[in-house]
Amino acid sequence: MPNLRLVVLTVLTMIAFAGNSLLCRVALKHTTIDAASFAAIRLISGAMVLWVVARLFRASHAGKGNWLSGLSLFAYAACFSFAYVSLPAGTGALLLFGAVQATMIGHGIWTGERLRGLQISGMVLALAGLVGLLLPGLSAPPLAGSTLMLAAGVAWGIYSLRGRGAGDPTKVTAGNFLFSVPFAVALSIVSIDGANLDSLGVGYAVASGAVASGIGYAIWYSVLPSLKATSAATIQLSVPVIAAFGGIVFLGESMTVRLALASIAILGGIALVILEKQRLAT
């Protein structure tokens, strides 16, 4: 039964993470809310929920956020929201995940790690998939949106790297969300002329921040200690797939041949890097 609970919670977390893409895309496509307001409401509602969770479930480990991590979190959320003005949910999630993993793998290489064997093949395959996805053509995603989503992935990768060993993950995440709020408010003020709110759009933004982000992260950090590092990394490969499937079912998006092949190349290449790293470590 404990294993069943772990599986259920892990599946719910991956759905929540993919839900961020779906909620953002449907809000910006089918309501009148603007991207800056969506990002601000998402971060504020996420900060409120995570603050409550951190207060209710006090861990024995210390931990708090900081301004630089808050800025990285804000940069991710802002670029994420503006990217989904034009990107389909599945394409955006794939670009985001690829950029996050590339940033973290690149940091490892920069600090002295060396890719060996299948890892090199995996990186080449993933990069080829990314290039193939972005090459000009009728089914190529919009360049501006793609660039913003890649920037969001780099920002999230930096945020993740800064969070390693920073203390209790829930407390640290709650603190970083709080530190991101002033940046989000500043963006809303700068973008006030283009601000547009409606009840449904605000509801999607709150759901993204409070449920998909706040509660999603809280659940993920509760199951993470029970997962092997390799398992945790490979499980997250499902997020772009879930987002693409959700986009097809709920948003009427199509799965192009280009996106399907790029997904196989990018996710398969990253999987090779992760699994080979674990094999070499044993």
N, C-alpha and C positions, 0 to 999 in steps of 0.2 A: 504493500500500500504506500509506503513512503516513496518508492520509485514512481508509482503512478502520480502521486502529488507533484513530484519533481517534473515529470513529463508535462503534466497539465499546466503548471505554472510557467514552464519554459515556452510552451506553445503560445500561451496567452501573451507572454512578453514579446515574442516575435511578431504576433499579430498587432500588438500595441505599437511597436516600432514602425511596422509597415503602415499602420493606421495614420501616423503623422503625415506621410506622403498623400494618402487618400483624402484626409481631412483638409489639408492645405489646398490641394488641387481642386476639390469640389467647392470649397469656399471661394476661391479666386475665380473659378470658372462659372459658377452658378449663383453666386450672390454678389452684392455690390461692395463688399468689404475690400479695402485696399491692402496691399502687401505689408506696408509698414505697420498698420494697425493690427493686422493678424499676428505679426511677429511680436509686437509689444504685449498684446493680450495673452498670447501663448506663454511668454516668459513670465509675466506677472502671475497668471493663474498657476503655472508650474511651480513658481517660487512659493506661493501660498500653500499648495498641497504638500510640497516637500518639507516646508517648515513645520507643518502640523505632524507629518509622519516622523520627522526627526525628533520632535518633542514627545510624541507618544511612545516611540520605540527607541528609547535612549540606549545606545550601545556603550560598551565599556571602553571602546577606543576613542581617542580624541580625533578631531578633524574639523576644519573650517575652510571656507572658500577664500578666494583672493581676487583682486581686481584684474590681474592679467588673465586668469582663467575665466572670469566673468566676461571680459572683453572677447575672448575666443568663442565663448558660448553665444554671445550676442552676434558676433560676425557670422557664425554658422546659421543661427536662426534667421537673421535678416537676409542673407544670400539665399537661403533655402526658400523663404517666402517669395522673394522677387523672382527666383528661378521658376517657381511653379505657376507664374502668370502665363507662361507659354509652354512649359514641358508637360508631357503626359506623366502620370504617376509612376509607371514602371520604369520609364527611361530615366526619370529623375532619381529614383531610388538606386538604380544601377550605377549611374554616374557618381552619386554621393558615396556609395559603398566602395566603389573602385578607388576614388580619390582618398578616402579615409585610409584604406589599406595601403595604398601607394605611399602616403605620407608616413605611416608608421614603419613600413618596411624600409623606406628611404632613410628614415632617422636611424634605424638599426644599422644600415650600411655605413652611414656617416660616422657613427660612433664605434665602428670597428668590426661589426658583424660581416661575414662573408657568405654570399650565396654559393651553394654547391649543388652539383648534380641536377636533379629535377627542379630545384628551386629556380635555377636560371631559365630552364625551359618554361616553367610556370609564369615567371615574370614576362618573358617574351610573348607568351600566349595571351596574357592579360592585356599587355600594352597593344598588341595587334588587334585584339577585340575592341579596345577603346578607340584606336585610330579608325578601325573599320566602321564603328558606330558614328563617328563624327565626320567622316569624309562627306563632301558635298554630294547631294543627290536628292531625289524626290522624297525619300523616307528619312533623310537626315534630320535630327532634332534641331531646333533653332539655336544658332550659335550663341546669342546673348544669354539665353536661358541655360545652355550647357556650360558656358563659362562661369556663370554665377553658381551653378550647382557644384562644379569642380572646386570653386573657391570655398563653398560651404563644407565640402569634404575635407579640404586641407585644414580649415579652421577647426573642424571636429577632431581631426587627427591630432592637431596641436593640443586641443583641449584634453583629449584622452591621454596623451603623453605627459602632460603636466599633472594629471591626476594620479599617476602611478605612485603608490606609497605615500599618499598625502594624508592618510588616516581613514576613519570610517567613511565608506563611500557615500552612504546616504546623507551624512552630515556635510561632507564636502560638496556633494551635488546641490544640496539645499542652499548652502552658503554661496556657491557660484551662481545659482539662479538669482539669488538676492542681489549679488553684485552686478548681474547683467541688466537688472531693471532700469537703473539710471540711463544706461546707454540706449535702451529701448525707448524710454520716455523722450530722450533727446532726439532720436530718429523721428518719433511721432510729431514732435514740435517742428522740426525742420520740414517735415512732409505734410504739415497741417493743411496746406492749400489743396492737396490731393486726397485728404482724408475722407473716407466714406464708410459709414457703419450701418449695418442692418442687424436685426435680432438673430436671424439665422446664421449670418456670417460670424457674428460674435459668439454664437453658440458653438460653431465648429472650432473656433479659435480656443475657446475655453476647454472644449473636449480634448483638443490636441495638447494643450498645456497641462491641464489637471489630470486627465486620464491617460492618454497615450504617452505623455512625457513623464509627468509626476509619478503617478501610480505605476506606470510601466517600468521606470527606472528603479523604484522602490522594490518591486517584485523581482526584477532582474538581479539586483544586488543581494536579495535574500536567497536566491538559488545558486548564484555564482560560486560560492564556496563549495558546493556539492558537485560542481562540474570540473572536469579536467580542463586545463588551459586550451588544449587542442580542440576539445569538444565544444567549449564556449565559442571559440573563434569560428569553427566550421558551422556551428548551428546558425550563426548570424548570416551565413551565406543564403539562408532561406528568405531573408527580409526583402530583397529586391524581387524575388519570385512571387512572394505573397502580394507585394504591392502591385506587380504587373497583373496578377490574376484578379486582384480587387479592382484595378482600373478597368479591366475587360468586363467584369460582372456588374459593377456598380456605376461606372462612368461611361460605359460604351466605347472604351478605347480599343484599338486593334493591336494585335500582336503581329508585327511585321517580320518578314524573314530576316531583315537586317538586325532587328532587336533580339530575335531569338538566337541567332548565331553569335552576336556580340555577348549576350548573356552567358552562353555556354563557354565562350573563350575567356571572358573576364572572371567569372565565378570559378570555372574549372582551373584557370591559371593560379588564382589566389589559393584555391584549395591545395594545389600541388605544393605551393610555397609553405603553407602552414603544416601540412602533413609531413613533408620532407624535413622540415625543421625539427618536428617532434621525433622523427625517426633518427636523425643525426644526434639528437640529444640523449638518446637511450643507449 
